[in-house]
Amino acid sequence: FNTDVFVAKQLDYSENCIMSDLKKIADYYDINYRKLKKDDLIQEIVIYECDPSNKILYMNRQQAWLWLRELKEDAKLKHYILF
């Protein structure tokens, strides 16, 4: 467990994600986000992602989000992406 990575991820999510984005990530990981404030949800997500047993799922999500970003930037395909 690396404290620097943990804090860096928390700061990244806090600065770059809105609550709806965090809820999508939580859904992907099957994290219950009901009644959680933004900071609490961020902490749950980061704890999940820092767990070595979740590394494959974390890497899959990173790859899928990258693909989504690329599809949203494509002039033709962005009309079909509702995420």
Buried (B, 14 or more C-beta within 10 A) or exposed (E): EEEEEBEEBBEEBEEEBEEEEBBBBBEBBEBEBEEBEBEEBBBBBBBBBBEEEBEEBBEEBEEEBEEEEEBEEEEEEEEEEEE
